[in-house]
Amino acid sequence: MTDVFIVFFDRWLPSGEDDERLLGVYSTAEKAEAALARFKVDPEFRDYPECLEADPFTLDDTSFKEGFITPTFDEM
């Protein structure tokens, strides 16, 4: 199976809403790390570097193997 690397931004807003954004999909970990470095200095994201992540993702594989859940705020 082939892995790609997904770069995303995920931050809880003061209103309680989740600001989650898919920023890019990269073919190598090195390209994903370079993208993270660019986003960390971007005016839109630089104040929240801890909210930027790059994770491997396997192509042609089911992501939700255990099913869906709906978390409540007291579980977060």
N, CA, C and O atoms as a MOPAC input file, in Angstrom:
PM7 MOZYME 1SCF
protein

 N      0.83400 1    -1.18500 1     0.00000 1
 C      0.00000 1     0.00000 1     0.00000 1
 C      0.87700 1     1.24500 1     0.00000 1
 O      2.01500 1     1.22000 1     0.46700 1
 N      0.34500 1     2.29900 1    -0.51400 1
 C      1.09300 1     3.54200 1    -0.65500 1
 C      0.62700 1     4.56300 1     0.37700 1
 O     -0.57100 1     4.75500 1     0.58400 1
 N      1.58400 1     5.20700 1     1.01500 1
 C      1.26200 1     6.27000 1     1.95600 1
 C      1.45500 1     7.63300 1     1.30300 1
 O      2.35600 1     7.82200 1     0.48500 1
 N      0.60800 1     8.56600 1     1.67100 1
 C      0.78500 1     9.98100 1     1.37800 1
 C      0.80900 1    10.68300 1     2.72500 1
 O      0.58000 1    10.05800 1     3.76000 1
 N      1.08300 1    11.96300 1     2.71400 1
 C      1.18000 1    12.71200 1     3.96300 1
 C      0.22600 1    13.89700 1     3.88800 1
 O      0.32300 1    14.74500 1     3.00100 1
 N     -0.68800 1    13.93000 1     4.83300 1
 C     -1.72900 1    14.95200 1     4.85400 1
 C     -1.32300 1    16.04000 1     5.83900 1
 O     -1.00400 1    15.75700 1     6.99400 1
 N     -1.33800 1    17.28100 1     5.37700 1
 C     -1.02300 1    18.43500 1     6.22100 1
 C     -2.33900 1    19.14300 1     6.51800 1
 O     -3.10100 1    19.47900 1     5.61100 1
 N     -2.59000 1    19.36400 1     7.81000 1
 C     -3.83400 1    20.02000 1     8.18400 1
 C     -3.64500 1    20.94500 1     9.37300 1
 O     -2.65000 1    20.88100 1    10.09600 1
 N     -4.62900 1    21.80000 1     9.54500 1
 C     -4.69500 1    22.76200 1    10.64500 1
 C     -5.94300 1    22.42300 1    11.43500 1
 O     -7.02000 1    22.27600 1    10.85800 1
 N     -5.81500 1    22.29600 1    12.75200 1
 C     -6.96500 1    21.95200 1    13.59000 1
 C     -6.87800 1    22.72700 1    14.90200 1
 O     -5.97000 1    22.51100 1    15.70500 1
 N     -7.83500 1    23.63400 1    15.10700 1
 C     -7.83500 1    24.50000 1    16.28600 1
 C     -9.25300 1    24.68300 1    16.79600 1
 O    -10.17900 1    24.91500 1    16.01900 1
 N     -9.41700 1    24.57600 1    18.11300 1
 C    -10.70200 1    24.88000 1    18.74100 1
 C    -10.80800 1    26.38200 1    18.92300 1
 O     -9.92100 1    27.01200 1    19.49800 1
 N    -11.88600 1    26.94500 1    18.43500 1
 C    -12.13100 1    28.37700 1    18.55700 1
 C    -12.77400 1    28.68200 1    19.89900 1
 O    -13.38500 1    27.79600 1    20.49800 1
 N    -12.65200 1    29.92100 1    20.39000 1
 C    -13.28900 1    30.28200 1    21.66200 1
 C    -14.79900 1    30.00800 1    21.68200 1
 O    -15.37400 1    29.78300 1    22.74700 1
 N    -15.42900 1    30.02800 1    20.52300 1
 C    -16.86700 1    29.75700 1    20.43400 1
 C    -17.20100 1    28.28400 1    20.63600 1
 O    -18.37200 1    27.92400 1    20.75900 1
 N    -16.16500 1    27.42100 1    20.67000 1
 C    -16.38200 1    25.98600 1    20.80700 1
 C    -16.39800 1    25.26000 1    19.47800 1
 O    -16.48300 1    24.03200 1    19.44600 1
 N    -16.31800 1    25.99100 1    18.38700 1
 C    -16.29500 1    25.36600 1    17.06800 1
 C    -14.88300 1    24.89200 1    16.73400 1
 O    -13.89300 1    25.43700 1    17.22100 1
 N    -14.81900 1    23.87600 1    15.89900 1
 C    -13.54600 1    23.31600 1    15.45500 1
 C    -13.19500 1    23.91500 1    14.09900 1
 O    -13.94300 1    23.75600 1    13.13400 1
 N    -12.06100 1    24.60000 1    14.02400 1
 C    -11.56300 1    25.15600 1    12.76700 1
 C    -10.55400 1    24.17100 1    12.20600 1
 O     -9.36600 1    24.23500 1    12.52100 1
 N    -11.03800 1    23.25600 1    11.37200 1
 C    -10.18200 1    22.21700 1    10.80700 1
 C    -10.08200 1    22.42300 1     9.30000 1
 O    -11.09100 1    22.55100 1     8.60800 1
 N     -8.84300 1    22.45100 1     8.80600 1
 C     -8.61500 1    22.69900 1     7.37500 1
 C     -7.58700 1    21.72200 1     6.83000 1
 O     -6.51300 1    21.54100 1     7.40300 1
 N     -7.93000 1    21.10300 1     5.72600 1
 C     -6.97800 1    20.28300 1     4.99200 1
 C     -6.15000 1    21.23300 1     4.14300 1
 O     -6.69100 1    21.92600 1     3.28200 1
 N     -4.83800 1    21.27100 1     4.37600 1
 C     -3.97400 1    22.22500 1     3.68700 1
 C     -3.22800 1    21.62500 1     2.50400 1
 O     -2.81700 1    22.35400 1     1.60100 1
 N     -3.05200 1    20.33500 1     2.49400 1
 C     -2.36000 1    19.72900 1     1.36700 1
 C     -2.10700 1    18.24800 1     1.56700 1
 O     -2.13000 1    17.74300 1     2.69000 1
 N     -1.86600 1    17.56100 1     0.46300 1
 C     -1.52900 1    16.13900 1     0.46900 1
 C     -0.22500 1    16.00000 1    -0.30600 1
 O     -0.11400 1    16.46200 1    -1.44100 1
 N      0.76900 1    15.35300 1     0.32600 1
 C      2.11800 1    15.30300 1    -0.23600 1
 C      2.59000 1    13.86200 1    -0.39700 1
 O      2.18000 1    12.96900 1     0.34400 1
 N      3.44600 1    13.66300 1    -1.36600 1
 C      3.91300 1    12.31800 1    -1.70200 1
 C      5.00700 1    11.79700 1    -0.78000 1
 O      5.23700 1    10.58900 1    -0.72700 1
 N      5.68400 1    12.67500 1    -0.05800 1
 C      6.75100 1    12.24100 1     0.84900 1
 C      6.65900 1    13.00400 1     2.17100 1
 O      6.07200 1    14.08400 1     2.24600 1
 N      7.25100 1    12.42000 1     3.20100 1
 C      7.30600 1    13.08600 1     4.50100 1
 C      8.11600 1    14.37600 1     4.39800 1
 O      7.79500 1    15.36500 1     5.05800 1
 N      9.15000 1    14.37100 1     3.58300 1
 C      9.99300 1    15.55700 1     3.43100 1
 C      9.20400 1    16.72600 1     2.83300 1
 O      9.34800 1    17.86600 1     3.27500 1
 N      8.37700 1    16.44300 1     1.83600 1
 C      7.55900 1    17.49700 1     1.22600 1
 C      6.50500 1    18.00800 1     2.20700 1
 O      6.19200 1    19.19800 1     2.22300 1
 N      5.96600 1    17.12000 1     3.01300 1
 C      4.99100 1    17.53500 1     4.02700 1
 C      5.65900 1    18.41600 1     5.08500 1
 O      5.08600 1    19.41800 1     5.51200 1
 N      6.86400 1    18.04400 1     5.50300 1
 C      7.59500 1    18.85400 1     6.48500 1
 C      7.93900 1    20.22900 1     5.91500 1
 O      7.87800 1    21.22800 1     6.63200 1
 N      8.29600 1    20.28900 1     4.64300 1
 C      8.57600 1    21.58400 1     4.00000 1
 C      7.31100 1    22.44300 1     3.95600 1
 O      7.37300 1    23.65500 1     4.16100 1
 N      6.17700 1    21.82200 1     3.69300 1
 C      4.90800 1    22.55900 1     3.69100 1
 C      4.59600 1    23.07800 1     5.08600 1
 O      4.16900 1    24.22300 1     5.23700 1
 N      4.80200 1    22.25300 1     6.10800 1
 C      4.58500 1    22.70400 1     7.48900 1
 C      5.44600 1    23.92200 1     7.80200 1
 O      4.97400 1    24.87400 1     8.42500 1
 N      6.68800 1    23.89800 1     7.37900 1
 C      7.58100 1    25.03400 1     7.62800 1
 C      7.04300 1    26.30200 1     6.96900 1
 O      7.12900 1    27.38500 1     7.54800 1
 N      6.49200 1    26.17700 1     5.76600 1
 C      5.91200 1    27.34000 1     5.08500 1
 C      4.66300 1    27.84500 1     5.81300 1
 O      4.48400 1    29.05100 1     5.98200 1
 N      3.80800 1    26.92300 1     6.24000 1
 C      2.58300 1    27.33200 1     6.93600 1
 C      2.88400 1    27.97400 1     8.29600 1
 O      2.14700 1    28.85500 1     8.74000 1
 N      3.95800 1    27.53800 1     8.95300 1
 C      4.28900 1    28.08600 1    10.27200 1
 C      4.70300 1    29.54800 1    10.22400 1
 O      4.69700 1    30.21700 1    11.25700 1
 N      5.06000 1    30.06100 1     9.05700 1
 C      5.39300 1    31.48200 1     8.93300 1
 C      4.30700 1    32.25600 1     8.18800 1
 O      4.39100 1    33.47800 1     8.06600 1
 N      3.30200 1    31.56200 1     7.69500 1
 C      2.19100 1    32.20000 1     6.99200 1
 C      1.38200 1    33.02600 1     8.00200 1
 O      1.07500 1    32.53100 1     9.08600 1
 N      1.03300 1    34.27300 1     7.66800 1
 C      0.29600 1    35.12800 1     8.60600 1
 C     -1.00900 1    34.50500 1     9.13500 1
 O     -1.42800 1    34.80100 1    10.25400 1
 N     -1.63100 1    33.66700 1     8.34800 1
 C     -2.90300 1    33.06800 1     8.78600 1
 C     -2.71000 1    31.99500 1     9.85600 1
 O     -3.62200 1    31.74800 1    10.64600 1
 N     -1.53600 1    31.34900 1     9.89800 1
 C     -1.31600 1    30.20600 1    10.79100 1
 C     -0.19500 1    30.39700 1    11.80200 1
 O     -0.09800 1    29.61600 1    12.74900 1
 N      0.65300 1    31.40700 1    11.63800 1
 C      1.88000 1    31.50200 1    12.43800 1
 C      1.64800 1    31.65400 1    13.94300 1
 O      2.52500 1    31.30600 1    14.73400 1
 N      0.49700 1    32.16200 1    14.34900 1
 C      0.22500 1    32.30000 1    15.78300 1
 C     -0.20900 1    30.98600 1    16.43000 1
 O     -0.35100 1    30.91800 1    17.65000 1
 N     -0.42000 1    29.95200 1    15.63500 1
 C     -0.90300 1    28.66400 1    16.14400 1
 C     -0.10400 1    27.49700 1    15.57100 1
 O     -0.69400 1    26.58300 1    14.99400 1
 N      1.21900 1    27.50100 1    15.71200 1
 C      2.02600 1    26.42900 1    15.10700 1
 C      1.68700 1    25.04700 1    15.67500 1
 O      1.86400 1    24.03700 1    14.99400 1
 N      1.20800 1    25.00000 1    16.90500 1
 C      0.85700 1    23.71800 1    17.52500 1
 C     -0.38900 1    23.09400 1    16.89600 1
 O     -0.68300 1    21.92200 1    17.13300 1
 N     -1.11600 1    23.86800 1    16.10200 1
 C     -2.33600 1    23.38100 1    15.45100 1
 C     -2.07800 1    22.83800 1    14.04900 1
 O     -3.00600 1    22.39500 1    13.37200 1
 N     -0.83100 1    22.87100 1    13.61600 1
 C     -0.44900 1    22.34800 1    12.30200 1
 C      0.13600 1    20.94700 1    12.47100 1
 O      0.95600 1    20.70900 1    13.35800 1
 N     -0.29600 1    20.02500 1    11.61000 1
 C      0.19000 1    18.65300 1    11.70300 1
 C      0.35000 1    18.04600 1    10.32000 1
 O     -0.29000 1    18.46700 1     9.35700 1
 N      1.21200 1    17.05500 1    10.24800 1
 C      1.35300 1    16.22400 1     9.05200 1
 C      1.27500 1    14.77400 1     9.50800 1
 O      2.02400 1    14.34400 1    10.38500 1
 N      0.36800 1    14.03700 1     8.90700 1
 C      0.18800 1    12.63300 1     9.27400 1
 C      0.20600 1    11.75300 1     8.03000 1
 O     -0.27200 1    12.15500 1     6.96900 1
 N      0.76200 1    10.54400 1     8.16600 1
 C      0.70000 1     9.61400 1     7.04200 1
 C     -0.72700 1     9.11200 1     6.85800 1
 O     -1.48800 1     8.99700 1     7.81900 1
 N     -1.07300 1     8.81700 1     5.62400 1
 C     -2.39600 1     8.30900 1     5.28800 1
 C     -2.20200 1     7.27400 1     4.18900 1
 O     -1.58500 1     7.55900 1     3.16300 1
 N     -2.72500 1     6.08200 1     4.40500 1
 C     -2.55200 1     4.98900 1     3.44900 1
 C     -3.65400 1     5.03700 1     2.39600 1
 O     -4.84400 1     5.04700 1     2.71300 1
 N     -3.22900 1     5.06600 1     1.14100 1
 C     -4.18400 1     5.04800 1     0.04000 1
 C     -4.83100 1     3.67100 1    -0.08600 1
 O     -4.22400 1     2.65800 1     0.26100 1
 N     -6.04400 1     3.64300 1    -0.57700 1
 C     -6.78000 1     2.39800 1    -0.82600 1
 C     -6.99400 1     1.58300 1     0.44300 1
 O     -6.99900 1     0.35300 1     0.40600 1
 N     -7.17100 1     2.27400 1     1.56400 1
 C     -7.41200 1     1.60800 1     2.84000 1
 C     -8.57100 1     2.31000 1     3.53700 1
 O     -8.69000 1     3.53300 1     3.46300 1
 N     -9.40700 1     1.55900 1     4.19900 1
 C    -10.53900 1     2.13100 1     4.92200 1
 C    -10.05200 1     2.79300 1     6.19100 1
 O     -9.34400 1     2.17200 1     6.98400 1
 N    -10.42100 1     4.04800 1     6.39400 1
 C     -9.96800 1     4.79300 1     7.56500 1
 C    -10.82100 1     4.52100 1     8.79400 1
 O    -10.30100 1     4.45900 1     9.90800 1
 N    -12.10700 1     4.36100 1     8.60800 1
 C    -13.03100 1     4.21100 1     9.73700 1
 C    -13.37700 1     2.74700 1     9.94100 1
 O    -14.48800 1     2.31400 1     9.63500 1
 N    -12.42600 1     1.99200 1    10.45600 1
 C    -12.61600 1     0.55500 1    10.62900 1
 C    -13.50500 1     0.21600 1    11.82100 1
 O    -14.12600 1    -0.84700 1    11.84700 1
 N    -13.57300 1     1.11100 1    12.81000 1
 C    -14.37200 1     0.84100 1    13.99700 1
 C    -15.72800 1     1.50700 1    13.95600 1
 O    -16.50100 1     1.36500 1    14.90400 1
 N    -16.04900 1     2.22900 1    12.89200 1
 C    -17.34100 1     2.89700 1    12.80700 1
 C    -17.24800 1     4.33500 1    13.26400 1
 O    -16.17200 1     4.82500 1    13.60500 1
 N    -18.37100 1     4.99700 1    13.26900 1
 C    -18.44100 1     6.40300 1    13.60200 1
 C    -18.91200 1     6.59900 1    15.03500 1
 O    -19.69100 1     5.80600 1    15.56400 1
 N    -18.42100 1     7.67800 1    15.65900 1
 C    -18.89300 1     8.05800 1    16.98100 1
 C    -19.22200 1     9.54700 1    16.94600 1
 O    -18.72700 1    10.28500 1    16.09400 1
 N    -20.04400 1     9.96600 1    17.86300 1
 C    -20.34600 1    11.38300 1    18.01400 1
 C    -19.92300 1    11.80400 1    19.41400 1
 O    -20.63800 1    11.54900 1    20.38300 1
 N    -18.75200 1    12.45300 1    19.52600 1
 C    -18.30300 1    12.87400 1    20.86500 1
 C    -19.15300 1    14.01700 1    21.39300 1
 O    -19.67600 1    14.82600 1    20.62700 1
 N    -19.28100 1    14.07100 1    22.68800 1
 C    -19.94100 1    15.20200 1    23.31800 1
 C    -18.86000 1    16.09100 1    23.91900 1
 O    -17.73700 1    15.63700 1    24.13800 1
 N    -19.18400 1    17.34500 1    24.18600 1
 C    -18.18700 1    18.27200 1    24.68700 1
 C    -17.57800 1    17.81300 1    26.01000 1
 O    -16.40500 1    18.09700 1    26.25400 1
 N    -18.31000 1    17.12600 1    26.86700 1
 C    -17.74000 1    16.67000 1    28.13100 1
 C    -16.76900 1    15.51800 1    27.94300 1
 O    -16.05100 1    15.17500 1    28.88300 1
 N    -16.71700 1    14.89800 1    26.75100 1
 C    -15.76800 1    13.84200 1    26.45800 1
 C    -14.47100 1    14.38100 1    25.86900 1
 O    -13.49700 1    13.63700 1    25.76000 1
 N    -14.43200 1    15.63900 1    25.49200 1
 C    -13.25600 1    16.21100 1    24.84100 1
 C    -12.31500 1    16.81200 1    25.83700 1
 O    -11.26900 1    17.33900 1    25.45800 1

